[in-house]
Amino acid sequence: MYYLSRLFFAFLVLISTSLSAQVIDDIKIKGLQRVEPGVIFDSIPFEIGDELVDIDTSELIKYIYKTNQFRDVAVEFDSGVLTIIVSENQSLLALNFLEIN
């Protein structure tokens, strides 16, 4: 009986650790060309140390799109690292020509 109770306890520990929420250990941003990372970090409603279950990725993507800086946004999570992948909108450069006499 003692052996079965220890085996059952070990099983419960194993199940509880596998069901525990994953914590964000790092946040990485890929695809930035000219936009500063702060634009994204200022628009996301979470930080390192938060649990992944508390994050709605569709809301996260919506917050980033609201900056009007990106045409495509994707989110990945692997081994504690949340990666935000962006494609920036095209920038329009204003060219001023000076008339030289």
Secondary structure, 3 states (H helix, E strand, C coil): CHHHHHHHHHHHHHHHHHHCCCECCEEEEECCCCCCHHHHHHHCCCCCCCEHHHCCHHHHHHHHHCCCCEEEEEEEEECCEEEEEEEECCCCCCCCCCCCC
